[in-house]
Amino acid sequence: MVGHRTVDVNGIRLHIAEEGEGPLVVLLHGFPESWHSWRHQFGPLAAAGFRVVAPDQRGYGGSDHPEDVAAYSILHLVGDVVGLIHALGEERAFLVGHDWGAPVAWHTALLRPDLVRGVAGLSVAPPFRGKRPPLRAMEERFGGRFYWNYFERPGVADAEFARDTRTALRKFLYSASGDAPGAGRPESTLVDPAGGWLTNMTDPEVLPDWLTEQDLDELTESHAKGFTGGLNWYRNLDRNWELTAPWHGAVVTPPALYMYGDRDLVPAFPGARERIARLPELMPNLRREPILLPGCGHWTQQERPAEVNEALIDFLTEPRN
């Protein structure tokens, strides 16, 4: 059974969900989510002999929401993972991340490989540092319409999403899923600056099979403090580019796994397909070819829990040298 508590980590308090005993597996959620996005992974991974822990990351759910935008840099987020591993009394852990949780997992493996037994990313491939600050690059490429740039504007997306939290989340989850018509199209990442991002998103009359009203209740409650904490992660993208300059050109050395859906919009981002094709050279310990899940959208572990669990358990239990 999944238990809940809070731990002191990296100067803040994190709410965590946990189950099982054995080697530690830390599950890192994305935007706009919470620990609950891993609900289908706890039982199978615990039954396979692992201690499974999923935090609400900083700015989310029952964890602290620092007010300072600068408190959400990638170094803070990696610091939270490092601190969590130590706070749990462990020396090393497996890391699994989805959406924004994947860059946190990848960067933890990049910056602290001594702590990482293995790293798996869902949807988002390793965001190796490019030649230019990402927010500025996307602003120039799409005339300020790319959703990162919309999220960057102080208070704007925060207010749009908080006007009706449940509807906003329902639209997000459905529109980025493999069930939505036209899922995975690059143009879905562009925002009308006047009308906002939710305007052109579909609000389904019936939820897809993988999402229940109770799941939506849980997610809505976890955003009772609003969306600003999660949006602040995006507002640090250019700062992260500056902070990670010492690791430019570095590769992820721990054992690695990557999987994504063929109807996910993230792999349709500019340059993403090329980066996925280069993963074997960028991650020399990639254990197998990237796993492509047919018909799956962005919410990988929720839309395809059986396939994700099977791949994760194979990865976590494979012999290590």
C-alpha positions in Angstrom: 0.0 0.0 0.0 1.2 3.5 -0.8 2.2 5.6 2.2 2.7 9.3 2.4 4.9 11.6 4.4 7.1 14.8 4.1 10.8 15.0 4.3 13.3 17.9 4.6 15.3 18.1 1.4 17.6 20.8 0.1 16.2 23.5 2.3 12.5 22.7 1.6 9.9 20.1 2.5 8.8 17.6 -0.1 5.7 15.4 0.1 6.5 11.9 -1.0 4.5 8.7 -1.7 6.3 5.4 -1.1 5.8 1.7 -1.2 8.0 -1.5 -1.1 11.4 -2.5 0.0 14.7 -3.0 -1.9 16.8 -0.9 -4.1 15.5 2.7 -4.3 13.6 3.8 -7.4 12.7 7.5 -7.5 9.8 8.5 -9.9 9.8 12.1 -11.0 6.6 13.6 -12.5 6.2 16.4 -15.0 3.9 19.4 -15.8 1.1 19.8 -14.8 1.2 16.7 -12.6 2.0 15.2 -9.2 3.2 12.0 -7.6 -0.2 10.6 -8.6 0.9 10.3 -12.3 2.8 7.2 -11.2 -0.1 5.5 -9.6 0.1 2.5 -11.9 3.8 1.9 -11.3 3.9 1.6 -7.5 2.4 -1.9 -7.1 4.3 -3.6 -10.0 7.7 -2.1 -9.1 7.2 -2.8 -5.4 6.2 -6.4 -6.2 9.4 -6.7 -8.3 11.5 -6.0 -5.2 12.0 -2.3 -5.2 11.5 0.6 -2.8 9.4 3.0 -4.9 9.3 6.7 -4.0 7.5 9.5 -5.9 7.8 13.1 -4.7 5.7 16.0 -5.5 8.6 18.0 -6.9 9.1 21.6 -5.6 6.3 23.9 -6.6 3.8 21.1 -6.8 1.1 19.5 -4.6 2.0 19.0 -1.0 5.6 20.1 -1.3 6.9 23.6 -0.7 6.3 26.3 -3.3 9.2 28.8 -3.1 8.2 32.3 -4.2 11.5 33.2 -5.9 11.5 32.2 -9.6 15.3 31.6 -9.3 14.6 28.8 -6.8 13.5 26.5 -9.7 16.7 26.2 -11.6 17.9 22.8 -12.8 20.6 22.9 -10.1 17.9 23.3 -7.4 15.9 20.4 -8.9 18.8 18.1 -9.1 19.7 19.1 -5.6 16.3 18.0 -4.5 16.8 14.5 -5.9 20.3 14.2 -4.4 18.9 15.4 -1.1 16.0 13.0 -1.3 18.2 10.0 -1.9 20.3 10.9 1.2 17.2 11.8 3.3 15.9 8.3 2.6 19.1 6.8 4.0 20.3 5.5 0.6 23.6 6.0 -1.2 22.3 5.4 -4.8 19.1 5.1 -6.7 17.4 4.4 -10.0 15.8 7.4 -11.5 12.7 7.4 -13.7 11.4 10.7 -15.1 8.5 11.8 -17.3 8.0 15.1 -19.1 9.9 17.7 -16.9 10.9 14.9 -14.6 12.9 13.4 -17.4 15.3 16.4 -17.7 15.7 16.3 -13.9 16.6 12.6 -14.0 18.9 13.1 -17.0 20.7 16.0 -15.4 21.1 14.2 -12.1 22.7 11.3 -14.0 24.9 13.8 -15.8 26.0 15.8 -12.7 26.0 13.1 -10.1 26.6 9.7 -11.9 28.0 8.3 -8.6 24.5 8.4 -7.1 22.6 6.9 -10.1 22.3 3.1 -10.6 20.4 3.7 -13.8 18.2 6.4 -15.4 15.1 6.1 -17.5 13.3 8.9 -19.3 9.7 8.9 -20.7 8.7 11.3 -23.5 11.5 13.8 -23.1 14.9 12.7 -24.5 18.1 14.0 -22.8 18.0 17.8 -23.3 21.7 18.2 -24.0 22.8 21.8 -23.9 22.4 23.5 -27.3 24.3 26.4 -28.8 21.8 29.0 -27.9 19.5 29.9 -24.9 16.3 27.9 -25.6 13.7 30.5 -24.7 15.3 33.1 -27.0 15.8 30.5 -29.8 12.1 29.5 -29.7 11.0 33.1 -29.5 12.8 33.9 -32.7 11.8 30.8 -34.4 8.0 31.0 -33.7 7.6 34.8 -33.2 6.9 34.4 -29.4 4.0 31.9 -30.0 5.8 28.7 -28.7 4.2 27.7 -25.4 7.5 28.0 -23.5 7.5 31.7 -24.3 3.8 32.0 -23.3 4.6 30.3 -20.0 7.6 32.7 -19.5 5.4 35.8 -19.2 4.9 36.5 -15.5 1.3 35.8 -14.2 -0.3 35.2 -17.6 -0.5 31.4 -18.0 -0.8 31.2 -14.2 -4.1 33.2 -14.4 -5.4 31.4 -17.5 -5.0 27.9 -16.0 -6.2 28.9 -12.5 -9.5 30.4 -13.6 -11.0 26.8 -13.8 -8.3 24.4 -12.6 -10.3 21.2 -13.3 -11.2 22.2 -16.8 -7.7 23.3 -17.6 -6.3 20.0 -16.4 -8.9 18.0 -18.3 -8.1 19.9 -21.5 -4.3 19.5 -21.0 -4.5 15.7 -20.3 -6.9 14.9 -23.2 -5.4 17.2 -25.8 -1.9 15.9 -25.3 -3.0 12.2 -25.2 -3.0 9.7 -28.0 -6.8 9.7 -27.9 -7.1 13.3 -29.2 -7.6 13.9 -32.9 -4.4 15.3 -34.4 -2.3 14.3 -31.4 1.4 14.9 -31.8 1.1 17.8 -34.3 3.8 20.4 -33.9 1.3 23.3 -34.3 -0.4 22.3 -31.1 2.6 23.8 -29.2 1.8 27.3 -30.5 -0.3 29.7 -28.5 -2.5 32.6 -29.5 -1.1 35.3 -27.3 -4.4 37.1 -27.1 -6.7 34.1 -26.6 -4.4 31.9 -24.5 -3.4 28.2 -24.8 -6.6 26.5 -23.6 -8.8 28.2 -26.2 -8.0 25.7 -29.0 -7.8 22.7 -26.8 -10.6 20.1 -26.9 -12.6 19.6 -23.7 -13.8 15.9 -24.0 -17.3 15.0 -23.2 -16.1 11.6 -21.9 -12.7 11.0 -20.4 -10.4 8.5 -22.1 -10.2 5.0 -20.5 -6.9 5.7 -18.8 -8.2 8.7 -16.9 -11.0 8.6 -14.3 -13.0 11.4 -12.6 -11.2 10.3 -9.3 -7.8 10.8 -11.0 -8.9 14.2 -12.1 -10.1 15.0 -8.6 -6.7 14.1 -7.2 -4.8 16.2 -9.8 -7.1 19.2 -9.3 -6.6 19.1 -5.5 -2.8 18.9 -6.0 -3.0 22.3 -7.9 -4.9 24.0 -5.1 -2.0 26.5 -4.8 -2.1 27.2 -8.5 0.3 26.6 -11.4 3.0 29.2 -10.7 5.5 26.7 -9.1 5.4 24.5 -12.2 5.5 27.4 -14.6 8.6 28.7 -12.9 10.5 25.7 -14.1 10.0 27.0 -17.7 11.0 30.5 -16.7 14.5 29.1 -15.8 15.2 27.5 -19.2 17.7 30.2 -20.3 19.2 30.4 -16.8 19.7 26.6 -16.9 21.5 27.0 -20.2 23.9 29.4 -18.5 24.3 27.3 -15.4 25.1 24.1 -17.3 27.8 25.5 -19.5 30.5 23.5 -17.6 28.8 20.3 -18.8 28.5 21.3 -22.5 29.2 18.2 -24.6 29.2 15.8 -21.7 27.3 12.5 -22.0 25.1 10.5 -19.6 27.2 7.5 -18.4 24.9 5.5 -16.1 22.8 2.7 -17.7 19.9 4.4 -19.5 16.5 3.7 -21.1 14.3 5.9 -23.2 10.7 5.4 -24.3 8.0 7.6 -25.9 4.7 7.5 -27.7 4.3 7.9 -31.5 1.5 10.4 -30.9 3.5 12.5 -28.4 4.0 16.2 -29.3 7.4 16.4 -27.5 9.3 14.2 -30.0 7.9 16.5 -32.7 9.8 19.5 -31.3 12.4 21.1 -33.5 15.5 18.9 -33.5 14.0 16.2 -31.2 13.9 13.4 -33.8 17.6 14.0 -34.7 18.5 13.9 -31.0 16.6 10.7 -30.5 18.5 9.1 -33.4 21.8 10.1 -31.7 21.0 8.7 -28.3 23.3 5.7 -28.6 26.3 8.1 -28.9 25.0 10.6 -26.4 24.3 7.8 -23.8 27.0 5.2 -24.2 25.2 2.9 -21.7 21.8 3.0 -23.4 20.6 -0.5 -22.8 18.4 -0.9 -25.9 17.0 1.1 -28.8 14.5 3.8 -27.8 11.1 2.2 -27.2 8.3 3.5 -29.3 4.8 3.0 -28.0 2.2 2.9 -30.9 -0.9 5.0 -30.4 0.5 6.6 -27.2 0.5 10.3 -26.6 2.4 12.4 -24.0 1.2 10.8 -20.7 3.3 7.7 -21.2 3.1 5.8 -17.9 -0.6 6.6 -17.6 -1.7 5.8 -21.1 0.4 2.6 -21.4 1.1 1.4 -17.9 1.5 -2.3 -18.7 4.1 -1.7 -21.4 5.9 0.9 -19.3 6.0 -1.3 -16.3 7.3 -4.3 -18.3 10.1 -2.2 -19.8 11.0 -0.6 -16.5 11.2 -3.9 -14.6 13.3 -5.4 -17.3 15.7 -2.4 -17.1 15.8 -2.3 -13.3 16.4 -6.0 -12.9 18.9 -6.6 -15.7 22.4 -7.7 -14.5 24.8 -4.9 -13.8 28.6 -5.2 -14.1 
